[in-house]
Amino acid sequence: MPVYRPALRLLLLIFLLTLLQPNPVLVTPGPRQQVITHHPVIGVHTRLTDEVEPWKIQRSLQLVREMGSPWIVEFFPWAYYQAEDGYIAWEHQDLVVEHAYAQGLTIIARLGWTPAWARPPDTPIAYLDETAYPAFAQYAAAFAQRYRGKVEYLIVGNEPNLSREWGYRQTTPADYVELLRVVYPAVKAANPDIVVLGGALAPTLEPIGSAQGLNDLDYLRQMYEGGAAAYFDGLAVHTYGFNFPPHAEPAPDILNFRRVELLRDIMVAYGDEATDMYITEMGWNDHPRWTMAVRPAQRIQYTLDAFRYAETYWPYVKVAALWMFRLPAPDRSHMDYFTLVTPEFVTKPIYQEIRQWARDEG
């Protein structure tokens, strides 16, 4: 059978290109580093869930350390890692945890989202009902056990007081308390040292009976009335400044940074003043056209003032984590204006200012 010259040339070209291909770069965590900071309250939500390239994960976490943030909050979706009952894919989780640990960062792991096999057909990924609570508890326990000594904090769910985070169902504190009751003992049995955080409550003004959710103040009261205090070691909360400066007075009908104090009053009223709080989302936005945004210079000043306020007046708050550090790709919405670093790893002025302040002893 004749062999044509063009075909031979093509085969030769392919062979030569194969020889010219560089060997893949092996990205290893390396020796453990130490975060240098005078302000250990600083934290960031890293959003590495959809970042797949190891060098980008490593670079993101290096930048977090270099900024002076000892804390990260990272989402580990159950739906991503246990696509079928009985098998958990640990590769990506290992990658994030090992690199974060190597950078000397303290990890707060947020677990949530339900795989298709664990929820009714035609329900959204956030749908989690009581039939799946034991399966979710098994995943959470396996996670806590696997990363014992490297992941010290774990959040059960996210913003359960919003219906969209509850599978677009009516959200009830009783349902969430039952989830904590199932998950907490399973996780503590697997890793007694891990700190289980409840809540991650969203700041909202939704009244009782709203289809959108329930305001965080009423939700927290009902959590305590349902016995939730026995099933979490710390309370995770979200607080955003929106158009308000960080020192603005809090009020039940206003959403601002100091809303944390109203939540704290509820904890104290129910005799839970010994329990710490963890701000796992906070911050300001500097989108030029979003009505809830501020100017870039204001965003920088408000952020630094918020850190100062938290470390001065809130001894019960262990971390104030900014939403969010970086996105793997542009969101092309106002969300891009919450970030500190671009997808291309260009640090924004706010990153540089936080980095400078972290080195400031004053």
C-alpha angles and dihedrals in degrees: 000000000000120000114215121226095232090056091050091050091050092050091048092050092050090049093050093048089051090054091050094052109111118236112261113265112246109223111204127180093236127198118337115270131205127233111234111209141134091205111057092177090080116108139158138204102234103195096206092148093107098032108108106172112090095214091055091051090050094046093049092053093044089056091049090054093045090052089059099249113142093186136064130181113208132180119229105185115211088209092059097050106036105044090159132033113268101018126086120190106217101175100098093037090052090050095054096041095047094049093045091049091048090054090055094247126152109231125216104192117206114203124195150109120092126243117235094251091059099052137054118273118276094018124129124256093256092059110116120162131178094268088068098042094096092050091049089048090054091053092047091049092048089050093049092048096046094052099038107150093019104057111044101171133047130186118209106221128322134266094341089177091072119079093218089060090049096056094273091294130125104283117225127183088221090063092050093046088054090051090053090047090057099039102041100064092042092053095044091050090054095044117008091186098060119104110228114211122202128200117016079193118198119232105242139143096218110144127226109287096027116142089218097061141273130289114260095242096057090039093055092048090053091047090058092044088053093055099257094144091079092059107052135054096201139011120241116206138177122219129175129189098212105175095340127096114241095253094056112127116258124237133173091247096048131074111215142128097276093057082103087078092060090052089048091053088057092050091051092046089057093048095254100120091125091066117093127227127227121200102211096173129029141130149095132275128224102195107150095227108027110109092220094053133099132211117280094250090049090050091056094047094044092049094052092043090051091054090048092049093049095050092044103043107018110062088162092062111087099182139012106202119194121225104253145006104182141334122224089229135007114282090202092219138085087286089079088065094062092063128100097201129036123237086257091057096253107150116227124224090258090059091052093048093050089047091053093047092049087061092048114100092200 
